[in-house]
């Protein structure tokens, strides 16, 4: 049998030094590379800890940045999101009482009272909100005294509110 001779202390130290020099050279080459060649760090947004995001995981970057917000007469705003964005939206609005609409895929419900904060969080995350209203007021102008289910408008020619 061919026995291997144990390495001396000097040989072990020389191997460690060579490895350290190779790592330093690699780091120096990476630091000198142009910024376009470097991989970009993932952009994330810190989110609040809520029951929907118990670990407080950060939301990722928005892939499809358009969200449609529909204001209705049920004292709620429905947010329509792209299928790939549902996890991020849950992380962002879960602590505001936002929940997934069980009847429509990609739809979330948020109470009008919390819509301004939900909109601000979504915009900070890079989403663009397009508002539409089923009634006379867009979701951002709604208040309990100006709209909601208590003030459904009659036909425009009558000029009365009900």
Steps between C-alpha positions, in 0.01 A plus 500: 500500500607847419487709812468874474749702690331749738537860391730719696387812676665720236316323215163543672568872561610548136177339376288723724692810386454408132129452550468836682693675219265350241194624693649852531575510127144390420352772725726766348392401148132513601544846655658632180222363276258762360169541681306365200675163526436459873186313600237733642397454860134397533282800579273432795267704714481440871145415600315498828453182696138388482299181512534479121878552521594361840873485432512857370653383171577789265293545188680448171510740207181552302497307172163620369471840662139588414226447758138594428308635800121486473289689750159358566194558710594240761742721697796321346755533223576205276859478378553299179859372472688285252525130597874517573464795738262344754768402753650850506159665537415269790825601673433869445130531594448199727535705818236749385220248495546437130388154397475297183157507338382137491272563201748661259853385419763768550267729696555635850262698723606792719270716710470861382635620835834325434520556125724809524760308702474196270548724196805666659658162580436367150643814339815477717541145374492623139139435403291746298137526616227563241179603675150438367169545677170319465332802657562872481819519710840347428644299792752768602226764553260279694413586860216365713315832464551537123425152370471131563189290517309773685498734197408323180430753226178498299489566129707810409202696364310487829778673696393327822701282733339212680 
